[in-house]
């Protein structure tokens, strides 16, 4: 049988800053020294917050926790490219996005400590609430973007998710809808190589996740997810394009989950120490640190002062979290529906005994 080719569909790959901190100057985004130092500060704050949260979990001071170590560049680089009026729709592993968008760290701790008041987003912080079910936030983001377009707003949405979400129907339905209606949304896949214990090769036969956008009529790009400058450049391009009516973009950030899936997981059962160590050598925070030091934008004294300041900020957030008034046990029943159902009333009364 003879087929006629209907077109070719390349997937571009972007890296600006390599693992040794060397930069391709031709691809360097238009960012000043203060922007670069601010991005490093946000990544460093996210790293220190993450380390502290893991310790709190081990001490029983918060519940099960999902670490972001290794994914700071994908989160901070994309969030830094957003405008204030844009909206982020996270999954459950976007603490770096929350921090970069200005959510107080004590609220993140409160959520992971089992207090739903941590999900009460302050006015002016344009991030949606934590989504624990895999992929359900993606159609929510698309619906929000559709509303923006109907109202004629010049803003955009970023939907964050992992590689595991691309195996769910929500992902495909959302991309199809967004492509048909050319909605102002960027799909940000943090491909950290594993959906809990399932490796990427068991999830898809496709060479990339980015190419899945082609089926829905818009651009898919792949970027080194440990390169904060590459992530920023790709996201800024996608956001500017979609605000100007260019439709969605799927960005695949190729990164790695250094820690376990959550503190309830043992990743040593399904991946090797050699694999993890190889990815540690590509650390996103160290990569930007090397670049700043090499370019004379940060001295060892400045870095020491920054570390001291960020440690104090994280410690203050922990104290603020632990001083929050404890929620009342009845709240889990009284705020489930507008009015108590007979079943919930029975359960509430039983819980008081």
Phi and psi in degrees as GROMACS dihedral restraints (atoms count N, CA, C in turn):
[ dihedral_restraints ]
;  ai    aj    ak    al  type     phi  dphi    fc
    3     4     5     6     1  -106.4    20    10
    4     5     6     7     1   128.8    20    10
    6     7     8     9     1  -110.8    20    10
    7     8     9    10     1   150.4    20    10
    9    10    11    12     1  -105.9    20    10
   10    11    12    13     1   127.5    20    10
   12    13    14    15     1   -67.9    20    10
   13    14    15    16     1   133.3    20    10
   15    16    17    18     1  -102.9    20    10
   16    17    18    19     1     3.4    20    10
   18    19    20    21     1   146.0    20    10
   19    20    21    22     1   161.4    20    10
   21    22    23    24     1  -114.7    20    10
   22    23    24    25     1   149.5    20    10
   24    25    26    27     1  -132.4    20    10
   25    26    27    28     1    84.8    20    10
   27    28    29    30     1   -75.3    20    10
   28    29    30    31     1   154.0    20    10
   30    31    32    33     1  -116.9    20    10
   31    32    33    34     1   117.4    20    10
   33    34    35    36     1   -83.9    20    10
   34    35    36    37     1   147.2    20    10
   36    37    38    39     1  -117.7    20    10
   37    38    39    40     1   137.2    20    10
   39    40    41    42     1  -125.0    20    10
   40    41    42    43     1   130.3    20    10
   42    43    44    45     1  -141.1    20    10
   43    44    45    46     1   127.4    20    10
   45    46    47    48     1  -103.2    20    10
   46    47    48    49     1   -45.7    20    10
   48    49    50    51     1  -116.3    20    10
   49    50    51    52     1   118.5    20    10
   51    52    53    54     1   -84.0    20    10
   52    53    54    55     1   179.1    20    10
   54    55    56    57     1   -68.6    20    10
   55    56    57    58     1   -13.1    20    10
   57    58    59    60     1   -97.9    20    10
   58    59    60    61     1     6.6    20    10
   60    61    62    63     1    82.3    20    10
   61    62    63    64     1    12.3    20    10
   63    64    65    66     1   -87.6    20    10
   64    65    66    67     1   142.4    20    10
   66    67    68    69     1  -117.9    20    10
   67    68    69    70     1   139.4    20    10
   69    70    71    72     1   -84.2    20    10
   70    71    72    73     1   100.6    20    10
   72    73    74    75     1   -60.0    20    10
   73    74    75    76     1   -28.1    20    10
   75    76    77    78     1   -67.2    20    10
   76    77    78    79     1   -25.4    20    10
   78    79    80    81     1  -102.1    20    10
   79    80    81    82     1    -2.2    20    10
   81    82    83    84     1   -60.8    20    10
   82    83    84    85     1   123.6    20    10
   84    85    86    87     1   -67.1    20    10
   85    86    87    88     1   158.8    20    10
   87    88    89    90     1   -78.5    20    10
   88    89    90    91     1    83.1    20    10
   90    91    92    93     1  -128.9    20    10
   91    92    93    94     1   135.5    20    10
   93    94    95    96     1   -80.8    20    10
   94    95    96    97     1   174.8    20    10
   96    97    98    99     1   -58.9    20    10
   97    98    99   100     1   -38.8    20    10
   99   100   101   102     1   -66.7    20    10
  100   101   102   103     1   -36.9    20    10
  102   103   104   105     1   -63.0    20    10
  103   104   105   106     1   -45.4    20    10
  105   106   107   108     1   -62.9    20    10
  106   107   108   109     1   -41.2    20    10
  108   109   110   111     1   -69.0    20    10
  109   110   111   112     1   -34.7    20    10
  111   112   113   114     1   -67.0    20    10
  112   113   114   115     1   -40.8    20    10
  114   115   116   117     1   -63.7    20    10
  115   116   117   118     1   -40.1    20    10
  117   118   119   120     1   -64.6    20    10
  118   119   120   121     1   -41.6    20    10
  120   121   122   123     1   -60.2    20    10
  121   122   123   124     1   -43.1    20    10
  123   124   125   126     1   -65.9    20    10
  124   125   126   127     1   -41.2    20    10
  126   127   128   129     1   -65.2    20    10
  127   128   129   130     1   -41.7    20    10
  129   130   131   132     1   -66.1    20    10
  130   131   132   133     1   -40.8    20    10
  132   133   134   135     1   -62.8    20    10
  133   134   135   136     1   -43.3    20    10
  135   136   137   138     1   -62.5    20    10
  136   137   138   139     1   -39.7    20    10
  138   139   140   141     1   -64.9    20    10
  139   140   141   142     1   -45.9    20    10
  141   142   143   144     1   -66.4    20    10
  142   143   144   145     1   -39.3    20    10
  144   145   146   147     1   -59.7    20    10
  145   146   147   148     1   -45.1    20    10
  147   148   149   150     1   -62.7    20    10
  148   149   150   151     1   -44.6    20    10
  150   151   152   153     1   -61.7    20    10
  151   152   153   154     1   -40.8    20    10
  153   154   155   156     1   -67.3    20    10
  154   155   156   157     1   -42.0    20    10
  156   157   158   159     1   -62.2    20    10
  157   158   159   160     1   -38.6    20    10
  159   160   161   162     1   -62.5    20    10
  160   161   162   163     1   -40.9    20    10
  162   163   164   165     1   -65.7    20    10
  163   164   165   166     1   -41.8    20    10
  165   166   167   168     1   -61.2    20    10
  166   167   168   169     1   -38.8    20    10
  168   169   170   171     1   -65.0    20    10
  169   170   171   172     1   -43.1    20    10
  171   172   173   174     1   -65.4    20    10
  172   173   174   175     1   -25.7    20    10
  174   175   176   177     1   -89.9    20    10
  175   176   177   178     1     0.0    20    10
  177   178   179   180     1    78.3    20    10
  178   179   180   181     1    18.5    20    10
  180   181   182   183     1   -94.1    20    10
  181   182   183   184     1   -15.9    20    10
  183   184   185   186     1  -136.8    20    10
  184   185   186   187     1   172.4    20    10
  186   187   188   189     1   -89.1    20    10
  187   188   189   190     1  -157.1    20    10
  189   190   191   192     1   -54.4    20    10
  190   191   192   193     1   136.9    20    10
  192   193   194   195     1  -133.8    20    10
  193   194   195   196     1   142.6    20    10
  195   196   197   198     1  -107.5    20    10
  196   197   198   199     1   113.0    20    10
  198   199   200   201     1   -73.8    20    10
  199   200   201   202     1   150.8    20    10
  201   202   203   204     1  -110.6    20    10
  202   203   204   205     1     6.5    20    10
  204   205   206   207     1   -56.3    20    10
  205   206   207   208     1   129.3    20    10
  207   208   209   210     1    98.2    20    10
  208   209   210   211     1   -15.5    20    10
  210   211   212   213     1  -113.6    20    10
  211   212   213   214     1    14.0    20    10
  213   214   215   216     1   -63.4    20    10
  214   215   216   217     1   -38.0    20    10
  216   217   218   219     1   -66.8    20    10
  217   218   219   220     1   -42.2    20    10
  219   220   221   222     1   -61.9    20    10
  220   221   222   223     1   -35.9    20    10
  222   223   224   225     1   -82.2    20    10
  223   224   225   226     1   -50.1    20    10
  225   226   227   228     1   -70.6    20    10
  226   227   228   229     1   -41.6    20    10
  228   229   230   231     1   -60.4    20    10
  229   230   231   232     1   -40.8    20    10
  231   232   233   234     1   -74.0    20    10
  232   233   234   235     1   -42.4    20    10
  234   235   236   237     1   -65.3    20    10
  235   236   237   238     1   -35.1    20    10
  237   238   239   240     1   -68.3    20    10
  238   239   240   241     1   -24.2    20    10
  240   241   242   243     1   -78.3    20    10
  241   242   243   244     1   -12.3    20    10
  243   244   245   246     1   -79.2    20    10
  244   245   246   247     1   152.9    20    10
  246   247   248   249     1   -87.8    20    10
  247   248   249   250     1   164.2    20    10
  249   250   251   252     1   -59.2    20    10
  250   251   252   253     1   -36.3    20    10
  252   253   254   255     1   -83.1    20    10
  253   254   255   256     1    -5.3    20    10
  255   256   257   258     1   -74.4    20    10
  256   257   258   259     1   163.3    20    10
  258   259   260   261     1  -125.3    20    10
  259   260   261   262     1   141.8    20    10
  261   262   263   264     1  -110.9    20    10
  262   263   264   265     1   135.6    20    10
  264   265   266   267     1  -116.5    20    10
  265   266   267   268     1   101.7    20    10
  267   268   269   270     1   -89.7    20    10
  268   269   270   271     1   168.1    20    10
  270   271   272   273     1   -94.6    20    10
  271   272   273   274     1  -131.0    20    10
  273   274   275   276     1  -111.5    20    10
  274   275   276   277     1     5.7    20    10
  276   277   278   279     1  -128.6    20    10
  277   278   279   280     1    44.7    20    10
  279   280   281   282     1  -122.7    20    10
  280   281   282   283     1    40.6    20    10
  282   283   284   285     1   -60.9    20    10
  283   284   285   286     1   -33.5    20    10
  285   286   287   288     1   -65.7    20    10
  286   287   288   289     1   -36.0    20    10
  288   289   290   291     1   -65.7    20    10
  289   290   291   292     1   -46.0    20    10
  291   292   293   294     1   -58.3    20    10
  292   293   294   295     1   -45.1    20    10
  294   295   296   297     1   -65.1    20    10
  295   296   297   298     1   -44.2    20    10
  297   298   299   300     1   -66.2    20    10
  298   299   300   301     1   -28.7    20    10
  300   301   302   303     1   -88.5    20    10
  301   302   303   304     1    -2.9    20    10
  303   304   305   306     1    99.4    20    10
  304   305   306   307     1    11.9    20    10
  306   307   308   309     1   -72.9    20    10
  307   308   309   310     1   129.9    20    10
  309   310   311   312     1   -57.7    20    10
  310   311   312   313     1   135.4    20    10
  312   313   314   315     1   -63.7    20    10
  313   314   315   316     1   -28.8    20    10
  315   316   317   318     1   -64.9    20    10
  316   317   318   319     1   -28.1    20    10
  318   319   320   321     1   -72.0    20    10
  319   320   321   322     1   -35.9    20    10
  321   322   323   324     1   -63.3    20    10
  322   323   324   325     1   -43.4    20    10
  324   325   326   327     1   -64.6    20    10
  325   326   327   328     1   -39.0    20    10
  327   328   329   330     1   -61.1    20    10
  328   329   330   331     1   -42.6    20    10
  330   331   332   333     1   -61.0    20    10
  331   332   333   334     1   -48.9    20    10
  333   334   335   336     1   -73.1    20    10
  334   335   336   337     1   -11.5    20    10
  336   337   338   339     1   -88.2    20    10
  337   338   339   340     1     4.6    20    10
  339   340   341   342     1    91.5    20    10
  340   341   342   343     1    11.3    20    10
  342   343   344   345     1  -105.8    20    10
  343   344   345   346     1   110.3    20    10
  345   346   347   348     1   -64.7    20    10
  346   347   348   349     1   -13.7    20    10
  348   349   350   351     1   -66.1    20    10
  349   350   351   352     1   -16.7    20    10
  351   352   353   354     1   -66.3    20    10
  352   353   354   355     1   -18.5    20    10
  354   355   356   357     1   -90.4    20    10
  355   356   357   358     1     6.3    20    10
  357   358   359   360     1   -87.5    20    10
  358   359   360   361     1    99.1    20    10
  360   361   362   363     1   -76.6    20    10
  361   362   363   364     1   127.5    20    10
  363   364   365   366     1   -63.5    20    10
  364   365   366   367     1   152.5    20    10
  366   367   368   369     1   -58.0    20    10
  367   368   369   370     1   134.3    20    10
  369   370   371   372     1    90.5    20    10
  370   371   372   373     1    -8.2    20    10
  372   373   374   375     1   -99.9    20    10
  373   374   375   376     1   101.5    20    10
  375   376   377   378     1   -85.9    20    10
  376   377   378   379     1    68.3    20    10
  378   379   380   381     1  -131.3    20    10
  379   380   381   382     1   144.4    20    10
  381   382   383   384     1   -85.2    20    10
  382   383   384   385     1   176.0    20    10
  384   385   386   387     1   -78.7    20    10
  385   386   387   388     1   165.2    20    10
  387   388   389   390     1   -59.4    20    10
  388   389   390   391     1   136.5    20    10
  390   391   392   393     1  -116.8    20    10
  391   392   393   394     1   108.2    20    10
  393   394   395   396     1   -78.3    20    10
  394   395   396   397     1   -44.8    20    10
  396   397   398   399     1   -60.8    20    10
  397   398   399   400     1   135.1    20    10
  399   400   401   402     1   -68.2    20    10
  400   401   402   403     1   122.8    20    10
  402   403   404   405     1    84.5    20    10
  403   404   405   406     1    -8.5    20    10
  405   406   407   408     1   -67.0    20    10
  406   407   408   409     1   -22.0    20    10
  408   409   410   411     1   -75.1    20    10
  409   410   411   412     1   -14.9    20    10
  411   412   413   414     1   -70.1    20    10
  412   413   414   415     1   -50.0    20    10
  414   415   416   417     1   -66.0    20    10
  415   416   417   418     1   -29.3    20    10
  417   418   419   420     1   -60.4    20    10
  418   419   420   421     1   -44.8    20    10
  420   421   422   423     1   -62.8    20    10
  421   422   423   424     1   -39.1    20    10
  423   424   425   426     1   -66.2    20    10
  424   425   426   427     1   -42.4    20    10
  426   427   428   429     1   -61.6    20    10
  427   428   429   430     1   -40.0    20    10
  429   430   431   432     1   -63.8    20    10
  430   431   432   433     1   -43.2    20    10
  432   433   434   435     1   -64.1    20    10
  433   434   435   436     1   -36.5    20    10
  435   436   437   438     1   -63.4    20    10
  436   437   438   439     1   -42.7    20    10
  438   439   440   441     1   -60.1    20    10
  439   440   441   442     1   -41.4    20    10
  441   442   443   444     1   -59.3    20    10
  442   443   444   445     1   -44.1    20    10
  444   445   446   447     1   -66.1    20    10
  445   446   447   448     1   -41.4    20    10
  447   448   449   450     1   -63.4    20    10
  448   449   450   451     1   -33.1    20    10
  450   451   452   453     1   -85.1    20    10
  451   452   453   454     1    -5.8    20    10
  453   454   455   456     1    75.2    20    10
  454   455   456   457     1    25.3    20    10
  456   457   458   459     1   -80.8    20    10
  457   458   459   460     1   145.4    20    10
  459   460   461   462     1   -98.6    20    10
  460   461   462   463     1    55.1    20    10
  462   463   464   465     1  -127.9    20    10
  463   464   465   466     1   171.3    20    10
  465   466   467   468     1  -138.9    20    10
  466   467   468   469     1   168.6    20    10
  468   469   470   471     1  -125.1    20    10
  469   470   471   472     1   141.9    20    10
  471   472   473   474     1  -115.7    20    10
  472   473   474   475     1   126.4    20    10
  474   475   476   477     1  -102.1    20    10
  475   476   477   478     1   120.3    20    10
  477   478   479   480     1   -99.7    20    10
  478   479   480   481     1   139.6    20    10
  480   481   482   483     1  -163.7    20    10
  481   482   483   484     1   167.7    20    10
  483   484   485   486     1   -99.7    20    10
  484   485   486   487     1   177.7    20    10
  486   487   488   489     1   -63.3    20    10
  487   488   489   490     1   -29.9    20    10
  489   490   491   492     1   -62.3    20    10
  490   491   492   493     1   -32.4    20    10
  492   493   494   495     1   -65.7    20    10
  493   494   495   496     1   -23.6    20    10
  495   496   497   498     1   -72.9    20    10
  496   497   498   499     1    -6.5    20    10
  498   499   500   501     1   -91.9    20    10
  499   500   501   502     1    -0.4    20    10
  501   502   503   504     1  -101.4    20    10
  502   503   504   505     1   152.8    20    10
  504   505   506   507     1   -64.0    20    10
  505   506   507   508     1   -31.8    20    10
  507   508   509   510     1   -55.6    20    10
  508   509   510   511     1   -41.1    20    10
  510   511   512   513     1   -60.2    20    10
  511   512   513   514     1   -50.6    20    10
  513   514   515   516     1   -69.7    20    10
  514   515   516   517     1   -39.1    20    10
  516   517   518   519     1   -64.5    20    10
  517   518   519   520     1   -41.2    20    10
  519   520   521   522     1   -66.4    20    10
  520   521   522   523     1   -44.1    20    10
  522   523   524   525     1   -65.8    20    10
  523   524   525   526     1   -38.1    20    10
  525   526   527   528     1   -63.3    20    10
  526   527   528   529     1   -47.5    20    10
  528   529   530   531     1   -62.3    20    10
  529   530   531   532     1   -45.1    20    10
  531   532   533   534     1   -64.2    20    10
  532   533   534   535     1   -36.7    20    10
  534   535   536   537     1   -69.5    20    10
  535   536   537   538     1   -41.4    20    10
  537   538   539   540     1   -62.3    20    10
  538   539   540   541     1   -42.9    20    10
  540   541   542   543     1   -98.7    20    10
  541   542   543   544     1     5.9    20    10
  543   544   545   546     1    48.2    20    10
  544   545   546   547     1    57.8    20    10
  546   547   548   549     1   -83.1    20    10
  547   548   549   550     1   153.1    20    10
  549   550   551   552     1   -80.6    20    10
  550   551   552   553     1    71.1    20    10
  552   553   554   555     1  -137.6    20    10
  553   554   555   556     1   141.1    20    10
  555   556   557   558     1  -113.1    20    10
  556   557   558   559     1   127.1    20    10
  558   559   560   561     1   -95.0    20    10
  559   560   561   562     1   115.3    20    10
  561   562   563   564     1  -109.4    20    10
  562   563   564   565     1   100.1    20    10
  564   565   566   567     1   -94.5    20    10
  565   566   567   568     1   117.7    20    10
  567   568   569   570     1   -91.1    20    10
  568   569   570   571     1    94.7    20    10
  570   571   572   573     1   -79.3    20    10
  571   572   573   574     1    91.3    20    10
  573   574   575   576     1   -95.8    20    10
  574   575   576   577     1    18.7    20    10
  576   577   578   579     1    82.0    20    10
  577   578   579   580     1   -14.9    20    10
  579   580   581   582     1  -141.4    20    10
  580   581   582   583     1   136.8    20    10
  582   583   584   585     1  -102.8    20    10
  583   584   585   586     1    94.4    20    10
  585   586   587   588     1    55.8    20    10
  586   587   588   589     1  -107.4    20    10
  588   589   590   591     1  -100.9    20    10
  589   590   591   592     1    -2.8    20    10
  591   592   593   594     1   -87.6    20    10
  592   593   594   595     1   116.8    20    10
  594   595   596   597     1   -72.6    20    10
  595   596   597   598     1   159.7    20    10
  597   598   599   600     1   -57.2    20    10
  598   599   600   601     1   -37.9    20    10
  600   601   602   603     1   -64.2    20    10
  601   602   603   604     1   -18.2    20    10
  603   604   605   606     1   -93.0    20    10
  604   605   606   607     1    -3.5    20    10
  606   607   608   609     1  -100.3    20    10
  607   608   609   610     1   -33.9    20    10
  609   610   611   612     1  -149.5    20    10
  610   611   612   613     1   145.6    20    10
  612   613   614   615     1   -90.9    20    10
  613   614   615   616     1    -5.3    20    10
  615   616   617   618     1   -69.9    20    10
  616   617   618   619     1   147.4    20    10
  618   619   620   621     1   -67.9    20    10
  619   620   621   622     1   -32.7    20    10
  621   622   623   624     1  -136.9    20    10
  622   623   624   625     1   160.7    20    10
  624   625   626   627     1   -80.2    20    10
  625   626   627   628     1   -32.7    20    10
  627   628   629   630     1   -56.4    20    10
  628   629   630   631     1   -34.9    20    10
  630   631   632   633     1   -67.7    20    10
  631   632   633   634     1   -14.4    20    10
  633   634   635   636     1   -65.2    20    10
  634   635   636   637     1   -21.8    20    10
  636   637   638   639     1   -64.9    20    10
  637   638   639   640     1   -29.4    20    10
  639   640   641   642     1   -59.1    20    10
  640   641   642   643     1   -38.4    20    10
  642   643   644   645     1   -63.9    20    10
  643   644   645   646     1   -21.2    20    10
  645   646   647   648     1  -106.7    20    10
  646   647   648   649     1     8.6    20    10
  648   649   650   651     1    87.1    20    10
  649   650   651   652     1    21.0    20    10
  651   652   653   654     1  -143.0    20    10
  652   653   654   655     1   178.9    20    10
  654   655   656   657     1   -80.1    20    10
  655   656   657   658     1   140.0    20    10
  657   658   659   660     1  -123.8    20    10
  658   659   660   661     1   133.4    20    10
  660   661   662   663     1  -129.7    20    10
  661   662   663   664     1   152.0    20    10
  663   664   665   666     1  -115.8    20    10
  664   665   666   667     1   137.5    20    10
  666   667   668   669     1  -135.4    20    10
  667   668   669   670     1   150.0    20    10
  669   670   671   672     1   -64.7    20    10
  670   671   672   673     1   107.8    20    10
  672   673   674   675     1   -72.4    20    10
  673   674   675   676     1    -7.5    20    10
  675   676   677   678     1   -97.7    20    10
  676   677   678   679     1     5.4    20    10
  678   679   680   681     1  -107.8    20    10
  679   680   681   682     1   100.0    20    10
  681   682   683   684     1   -63.1    20    10
  682   683   684   685     1   -32.2    20    10
  684   685   686   687     1   -73.7    20    10
  685   686   687   688     1   -37.6    20    10
  687   688   689   690     1   -65.6    20    10
  688   689   690   691     1   -42.6    20    10
  690   691   692   693     1   -63.4    20    10
  691   692   693   694     1   -44.1    20    10
  693   694   695   696     1   -59.2    20    10
  694   695   696   697     1   -48.1    20    10
  696   697   698   699     1   -61.1    20    10
  697   698   699   700     1   -46.8    20    10
  699   700   701   702     1   -63.8    20    10
  700   701   702   703     1   -40.7    20    10
  702   703   704   705     1   -70.8    20    10
  703   704   705   706     1   -42.4    20    10
  705   706   707   708     1   -60.8    20    10
  706   707   708   709     1   -42.5    20    10
  708   709   710   711     1   -60.8    20    10
  709   710   711   712     1   -46.6    20    10
  711   712   713   714     1   -65.8    20    10
  712   713   714   715     1   -40.5    20    10
  714   715   716   717     1   -67.4    20    10
  715   716   717   718     1   -44.5    20    10
  717   718   719   720     1   -61.7    20    10
  718   719   720   721     1   -41.3    20    10
  720   721   722   723     1   -63.9    20    10
  721   722   723   724     1   -45.9    20    10
  723   724   725   726     1   -71.7    20    10
  724   725   726   727     1   -31.1    20    10
  726   727   728   729     1   -66.5    20    10
  727   728   729   730     1   -26.2    20    10
  729   730   731   732     1   -94.5    20    10
  730   731   732   733     1    18.9    20    10
  732   733   734   735     1    86.6    20    10
  733   734   735   736     1    11.8    20    10
  735   736   737   738     1   -83.0    20    10
  736   737   738   739     1    -0.5    20    10
  738   739   740   741     1    82.9    20    10
  739   740   741   742     1  -173.1    20    10
  741   742   743   744     1   -76.4    20    10
  742   743   744   745     1   168.5    20    10
  744   745   746   747     1  -141.1    20    10
  745   746   747   748     1   140.9    20    10
  747   748   749   750     1  -103.4    20    10
  748   749   750   751     1   120.1    20    10
  750   751   752   753     1  -109.3    20    10
  751   752   753   754     1   122.2    20    10
  753   754   755   756     1  -101.2    20    10
  754   755   756   757     1   112.2    20    10
  756   757   758   759     1   -92.5    20    10
  757   758   759   760     1   111.3    20    10
  759   760   761   762     1   -82.4    20    10
  760   761   762   763     1   108.2    20    10
  762   763   764   765     1  -140.1    20    10
  763   764   765   766     1  -161.2    20    10
  765   766   767   768     1  -154.1    20    10
  766   767   768   769     1   141.1    20    10
  768   769   770   771     1   -90.4    20    10
  769   770   771   772     1   103.0    20    10
  771   772   773   774     1   -68.2    20    10
  772   773   774   775     1   -43.5    20    10
  774   775   776   777     1   -85.8    20    10
  775   776   777   778     1  -178.0    20    10
  777   778   779   780     1   -64.6    20    10
  778   779   780   781     1   164.0    20    10
  780   781   782   783     1   -53.2    20    10
  781   782   783   784     1   -50.9    20    10
  783   784   785   786     1  -142.8    20    10
  784   785   786   787     1   180.0    20    10
  786   787   788   789     1   -69.9    20    10
  787   788   789   790     1    -5.6    20    10
  789   790   791   792     1   -94.1    20    10
  790   791   792   793     1     4.0    20    10
  792   793   794   795     1  -110.7    20    10
  793   794   795   796     1   157.5    20    10
  795   796   797   798     1  -126.7    20    10
  796   797   798   799     1    93.4    20    10
  798   799   800   801     1   -71.6    20    10
  799   800   801   802     1   -13.3    20    10
  801   802   803   804     1   -64.3    20    10
  802   803   804   805     1   -14.1    20    10
  804   805   806   807     1   -80.1    20    10
  805   806   807   808     1   -16.5    20    10
  807   808   809   810     1  -135.1    20    10
  808   809   810   811     1     2.2    20    10
  810   811   812   813     1  -147.1    20    10
  811   812   813   814     1   156.1    20    10
  813   814   815   816     1   -90.8    20    10
  814   815   816   817     1   156.6    20    10
  816   817   818   819     1   -63.0    20    10
  817   818   819   820     1   -36.0    20    10
  819   820   821   822     1   -62.8    20    10
  820   821   822   823     1   -39.6    20    10
  822   823   824   825     1   -64.0    20    10
  823   824   825   826     1   -46.4    20    10
  825   826   827   828     1   -63.0    20    10
  826   827   828   829     1   -44.1    20    10
  828   829   830   831     1   -62.5    20    10
  829   830   831   832     1   -36.7    20    10
  831   832   833   834     1   -62.2    20    10
  832   833   834   835     1   -38.5    20    10
  834   835   836   837     1   -77.2    20    10
  835   836   837   838     1   -29.7    20    10
  837   838   839   840     1   -60.2    20    10
  838   839   840   841     1   -32.1    20    10
  840   841   842   843     1   -67.7    20    10
  841   842   843   844     1   -13.6    20    10
  843   844   845   846     1  -101.8    20    10
  844   845   846   847     1    21.1    20    10
  846   847   848   849     1   -49.7    20    10
  847   848   849   850     1   127.7    20    10
  849   850   851   852     1   -69.5    20    10
  850   851   852   853     1   -35.2    20    10
  852   853   854   855     1   -70.5    20    10
  853   854   855   856     1   -46.6    20    10
  855   856   857   858     1   -61.0    20    10
  856   857   858   859     1   -35.5    20    10
  858   859   860   861     1   -61.7    20    10
  859   860   861   862     1   -47.3    20    10
  861   862   863   864     1   -71.5    20    10
  862   863   864   865     1   -35.2    20    10
  864   865   866   867     1   -58.1    20    10
  865   866   867   868     1   -45.6    20    10
  867   868   869   870     1   -60.2    20    10
  868   869   870   871     1   -41.3    20    10
  870   871   872   873     1   -64.7    20    10
  871   872   873   874     1   -46.0    20    10
  873   874   875   876     1   -64.5    20    10
  874   875   876   877     1   -40.3    20    10
  876   877   878   879     1   -67.6    20    10
  877   878   879   880     1   -41.1    20    10
  879   880   881   882     1   -64.5    20    10
  880   881   882   883     1   -34.9    20    10
  882   883   884   885     1   -89.0    20    10
  883   884   885   886     1     3.0    20    10
  885   886   887   888     1    72.3    20    10
  886   887   888   889     1    21.5    20    10
  888   889   890   891     1   -89.7    20    10
  889   890   891   892     1   -11.2    20    10
  891   892   893   894     1  -149.8    20    10
  892   893   894   895     1   126.7    20    10
  894   895   896   897     1   -94.4    20    10
  895   896   897   898     1   166.9    20    10
  897   898   899   900     1   -63.9    20    10
  898   899   900   901     1   -32.6    20    10
  900   901   902   903     1   -67.8    20    10
  901   902   903   904     1   -42.3    20    10
  903   904   905   906     1   -64.2    20    10
  904   905   906   907     1   -38.9    20    10
  906   907   908   909     1   -66.5    20    10
  907   908   909   910     1   -38.9    20    10
  909   910   911   912     1   -63.9    20    10
  910   911   912   913     1   -40.2    20    10
  912   913   914   915     1   -66.6    20    10
  913   914   915   916     1   -38.9    20    10
  915   916   917   918     1   -63.5    20    10
  916   917   918   919     1   -44.9    20    10
  918   919   920   921     1   -57.6    20    10
  919   920   921   922     1   -45.1    20    10
  921   922   923   924     1   -62.5    20    10
  922   923   924   925     1   -43.5    20    10
  924   925   926   927     1   -64.1    20    10
  925   926   927   928     1   -45.0    20    10
  927   928   929   930     1   -69.1    20    10
  928   929   930   931     1   -37.6    20    10
  930   931   932   933     1   -60.6    20    10
  931   932   933   934     1   -39.8    20    10
  933   934   935   936     1   -66.6    20    10
  934   935   936   937     1   -38.9    20    10
  936   937   938   939     1   -65.8    20    10
  937   938   939   940     1   -42.9    20    10
  939   940   941   942     1   -66.5    20    10
  940   941   942   943     1   -41.6    20    10
  942   943   944   945     1   -61.8    20    10
  943   944   945   946     1   -39.7    20    10
  945   946   947   948     1   -65.6    20    10
  946   947   948   949     1   -36.7    20    10
  948   949   950   951     1   -66.2    20    10
  949   950   951   952     1   -39.9    20    10
  951   952   953   954     1   -62.4    20    10
  952   953   954   955     1   -43.6    20    10
  954   955   956   957     1   -64.1    20    10
  955   956   957   958     1   -42.7    20    10
  957   958   959   960     1   -63.0    20    10
  958   959   960   961     1   -40.7    20    10
  960   961   962   963     1   -61.4    20    10
  961   962   963   964     1   -47.0    20    10
  963   964   965   966     1   -76.7    20    10
  964   965   966   967     1   -11.5    20    10
  966   967   968   969     1   -96.4    20    10
  967   968   969   970     1    -3.0    20    10
  969   970   971   972     1   -63.1    20    10
  970   971   972   973     1   137.9    20    10
  972   973   974   975     1   -57.1    20    10
  973   974   975   976     1   136.3    20    10
  975   976   977   978     1   -69.6    20    10
  976   977   978   979     1   139.9    20    10
  978   979   980   981     1   -68.8    20    10
  979   980   981   982     1   153.5    20    10
  981   982   983   984     1   -79.8    20    10
  982   983   984   985     1   136.8    20    10
  984   985   986   987     1   -55.4    20    10
  985   986   987   988     1   -32.0    20    10
  987   988   989   990     1   -64.5    20    10
  988   989   990   991     1   -20.5    20    10
  990   991   992   993     1   -60.3    20    10
  991   992   993   994     1   -29.9    20    10
  993   994   995   996     1   -66.3    20    10
  994   995   996   997     1   -19.5    20    10
  996   997   998   999     1  -100.1    20    10
  997   998   999  1000     1   -43.8    20    10
  999  1000  1001  1002     1   -71.6    20    10
 1000  1001  1002  1003     1   -21.3    20    10
 1002  1003  1004  1005     1  -107.3    20    10
 1003  1004  1005  1006     1    12.2    20    10
 1005  1006  1007  1008     1   -76.2    20    10
 1006  1007  1008  1009     1   -45.4    20    10
 1008  1009  1010  1011     1  -128.2    20    10
 1009  1010  1011  1012     1   167.4    20    10
 1011  1012  1013  1014     1   -60.9    20    10
 1012  1013  1014  1015     1   -35.8    20    10
 1014  1015  1016  1017     1  -132.2    20    10
 1015  1016  1017  1018     1   144.8    20    10
 1017  1018  1019  1020     1   -62.9    20    10
 1018  1019  1020  1021     1   131.7    20    10
 1020  1021  1022  1023     1   -81.3    20    10
 1021  1022  1023  1024     1   160.6    20    10
 1023  1024  1025  1026     1   -56.8    20    10
 1024  1025  1026  1027     1   -38.3    20    10
 1026  1027  1028  1029     1   -65.4    20    10
 1027  1028  1029  1030     1   -44.4    20    10
 1029  1030  1031  1032     1   -66.6    20    10
 1030  1031  1032  1033     1   -37.0    20    10
 1032  1033  1034  1035     1   -62.5    20    10
 1033  1034  1035  1036     1   -40.5    20    10
 1035  1036  1037  1038     1   -65.2    20    10
 1036  1037  1038  1039     1   -42.9    20    10
 1038  1039  1040  1041     1   -64.5    20    10
 1039  1040  1041  1042     1   -40.9    20    10
 1041  1042  1043  1044     1   -62.1    20    10
 1042  1043  1044  1045     1   -45.4    20    10
 1044  1045  1046  1047     1   -64.3    20    10
 1045  1046  1047  1048     1   -36.5    20    10
 1047  1048  1049  1050     1   -67.0    20    10
 1048  1049  1050  1051     1   -36.7    20    10
 1050  1051  1052  1053     1   -69.7    20    10
 1051  1052  1053  1054     1   -20.1    20    10
 1053  1054  1055  1056     1   -79.6    20    10
 1054  1055  1056  1057     1   -14.0    20    10
